Amino acid sequence: MKLTSLVLLAALVAGASIQVQAAERANSQATEACKTELQQLCQGQKGQQAEQCLKNNESKLSAQCKGAISSTPKQ
C-alpha cells in the first residue's frame, strides 16, 4: 500500500513538472513573438502586467503575437 502511494505521488510530481516546463516554454515563445509589441506598447511591464497590457492592445498586435498569446496556458 505504501509503495503504491509513493508511486502515485511520484507520478503526480512528474506530471506537474512537465506542465510547468510546458508553460514556461510557451511563455518564452510568446515573449519572443511579441518582443516588438512589448517594447512599443508595454514598455517596462513584466509578467502578468505585460500579459494584460498585450490583451488590452490586442487590436494592435501582429498575427504572430496574437497566436502566441492565445496558445499560452492560463495560470
Secondary structure, DSSP 8 states (H G I E B T S, - for coil): -HHHHHHHHHHHHHHHHHHHHHHHHHHHHHHHHTHHHHHHHSTT--HHHHHHHHHHTGGGS-HHHHHHHHTS---
